[in-house]
Amino acid sequence: MTAELISSVDAASPEWMTTVLRGSGAIDDSTSVASVTAESLGDGVALLSLLFRLSLTYDGGEGPATVVVKFPTLDPLQRGTADVLGLYGHEIGFYNDLASTAPFRIPGCHLAAQAEDSTDFVLVMEDLGHLDPIDQIDGVPFDIALDAMDTLAGFHAQWWEHDDLPSMQATYPLIDNDLYRAALPGVFAGGWENCVAECGDAMDPAIRELGDRWGELVPFLLASIGRSPITLLHGDFRADNLLLDGGEICVIDFQIMGQGAPMYDVGYFCAQSMATETRTGRDRELIDRYLSGLATHGVDLDRDAAWDRYRIVLVHCFIYGVSSFQAFPELPERGQKLMLAMFERSAASILDTGALELLPR
């Protein structure tokens, strides 16, 4: 039997979990879930979703002591953004179709289901709470950032100009598409007013000018990072979505997957997951590590072209440090700290790499 799609953690009954775990092969037909106890994984852990840890007991056999369950956010602004951009379907598609091919560690998946008539979804995953998290507010140490470049290089090389990419665009869209061109200016504008209210006094004039005209730059930015070479992108490759198991990086959260220039993932990670003082002056060192990783997989990318594309990505990814300010007053404390860190780091990366000089006037 296939487990029905539920919309809240309250519906994760022992009977439902039994069906889920039997369906994934985690328990056999003689084993049943006897009890389910749910706890929230905390405010500010995920911006677009609700995460819960379920503790389980069994009759007739053994099974996972805990699992993690993911649902859409209840915040109307964040849910609206996810719905407009079709983000939830990306992750469901990944776990159902591509997870087995991932060249890095990911959580095991027991169930990935989305409604046919809405964007409601439920995802039941292996609990990796025993692994070491990387707090994005603290920032990624430089040595781990270098390892992250290796992780990205292996993933991107796997899908580099792959023949299957065009047929996959319904689930993992090319970043330069009509929906993004139409929606992103409004998504950015929705957060910019609150961003100015919170950060305006300390904002560099050049960043203020960029924010005021970012929406009109969207066609240029998307065209620049939607050109060949194209690969599959994680889309949200940042510190809070990485876990450490010794020297191995485990990657989670595939809601913003798509297709585009490989430097998209590189720039997004470096600008917003590393403290400014850790990254500043070492961007090229990180890019060189990434290019070296590609080369080990037989892929060559011109260094100067990568640098220019990287800087354009920094300007595009400014949206991530701005858009969630629309809900800033209602965010929990950690969410607010994360938004402030992402904005400040993104702005600094744009200024100190000279990215603005690449923009049309």
Secondary structure as UniProt FT lines:
FT   HELIX           9..11
FT   HELIX           14..24
FT   TURN            29..30
FT   STRAND          32..40
FT   TURN            43..44
FT   STRAND          49..59
FT   STRAND          66..72
FT   HELIX           76..85
FT   HELIX           87..93
FT   HELIX           94..98
FT   HELIX           99..101
FT   STRAND          109..114
FT   STRAND          121..126
FT   TURN            129..130
FT   STRAND          132..133
FT   TURN            136..138
FT   HELIX           142..158
FT   TURN            159..161
FT   TURN            163..165
FT   HELIX           166..168
FT   TURN            169..171
FT   HELIX           178..199
FT   HELIX           200..202
FT   HELIX           205..225
FT   STRAND          231..233
FT   HELIX           239..241
FT   STRAND          242..245
FT   TURN            246..247
FT   STRAND          248..251
FT   TURN            255..256
FT   STRAND          258..260
FT   HELIX           263..273
FT   HELIX           276..279
FT   TURN            280..281
FT   HELIX           283..296
FT   TURN            297..298
FT   HELIX           303..316
FT   HELIX           317..321
FT   HELIX           323..330
FT   HELIX           333..352
FT   TURN            353..354
FT   HELIX           355..358
//
